[in-house]
Amino acid sequence: MIALPVEVLAEYRTEIAAEFEAYFASVSVHIACLDEERTRAMEEARSATEAYTRLLSSPPVRKDLP
């Protein structure tokens, strides 16, 4: 509960609502950015894992010793 008089809340209701809306809009954009980066990082990790798996499953190259 907000500890402000009802009269103050009524007078500044529009401004307080706008601040809350701006905050939640900003948080939503930030979370969407984090989700996009998580998706990108997971795809990069999957690609790296596939490349590493191919490396491990390929036969070793025989090198002639001098």
N, C-alpha and C positions, 0 to 999 in steps of 0.2 A: 504494500500500500504506500502511496506517495504521501509524505507528511507535509502537504501544502494545504492551505485553506481552500475550500470549495470555490470561493469567489476568484481566487488567483488561478486555479485550474480552469475555470470557466472562461476567464478573460484571455488566457494564453493557450487555450485548447488547440487552436489552429496551428500556432507555432510549435507546440509540443508534438502534435501529430505529424507535422512536416519533418521535424527532427527524427522522430522514430522511423518514418517512412524512408528518409534518406539513409539512415543507419542500416536498415534491413536491406535496402537496395544495394548498398555498398557491400555488405556482407555476402549477399547472394552473388554478386559479381566476383568477389574474392574466392568463394567456394567453387564457382564454376571454373575459374582459372586453375585452382588446385586440382579439380577433377580432370581437366584437360591435360595438365602436366603429369598426373598419375598415369593416365592412359598412354601418353607419349613415352614415359619412362618404362612402363610395362612392355610396350611394343619393342622398344630398344633392347630390353633385357631378353625378351623372347628371341629376337633376331640374333643376339650375341650367343645365347644358349644353343640355338640351331647351328651357328657357325662353329662353336666349340665342339658340339657333338659330331659334326662332319669331320673336324680335325682329328678327334679321338678315334673315329672309325675308319679313317683312311690308312692304308698301309704305309709303313715308314719307308722313306727313300733310302736306298742303299748307297752309301758313299764309298768310293774307292779310297783306300788309304794311300798316301804317297810312299 
